[in-house]
Amino acid sequence: MKQQSIKQPITKKQLGILLLLYQFRFLDTHTIQLLLHHKLPTRIQSWLQDLTRKGYIHQFYDRTSFVERTKPAVYCLSTKARKILKEQKECEVYVLNQIYREKDRSEEFKNHCCYIANLYLLLNTLCTAQKRKPCISIQR
């Protein structure tokens, strides 16, 4: 007899988090909160913990030293998220195939991806401050 895999449902906001991680590859907790325009960091953290527990994302957070504990956790997609994102029309299969190597990327690359996301937020803030539409749209 075959065992059927139990599909663990995710919410629309959690799917939004997966799509953000698809677009930027690595994001920290604070940046995800800003990208989702959400006021409560505890809500974002509970969604991220749920996605981590279900195995859709990987969390990089070091609790061994005081300096590392003051930094926000960094997240990337897991291979399990690939199955969900394949169903989304804006996700390309070639890019999703790169997910297998994400958790082994260097610290420098993770910081670079987080920097790009922060730069994106800064540029959008400048554009909206000038009362224009956002200058940059994220598309692959």
Phi, psi and omega in degrees: 000136179274143173272134177272136178284137180274118180279122181266114184288152175235157181278172179294323178293322177293323175296322176299321177295318178297321179292323176296318178293328175295319184285319185256348178074311177226133178219149174263171186300315183295319180293321177298318179299316180292321180293328179273357182055048183249138184276329187263112178292333181293326178293315178299316181296323179291323176296317180294320177296321179294316178295324178293316180296323179282349176089018180273336180224159175255142177248133175246105182210122183254122182257010187281327181237160181296319181298317181290329179288339180277345178276146177288156178291146178250140184235152171216168181287149174256169181294334179292331179290336180302321181296322179287317184287338176297334180280347181275135185289335181275000181257131179267141182295322180300317180291321180294332178292341179283349183298331183300334183259359188298317186289349180259009181290159183285161178296324179297318180293320178300314179296324178297316179295319178294323178296319178297319178295319178293324177295319176301315179297319180296316179295320177294323177296318178296321180292319180286334176292333177270011177059043174244170171292157176305134184289328189244131172244144183270116176214149177248000000 
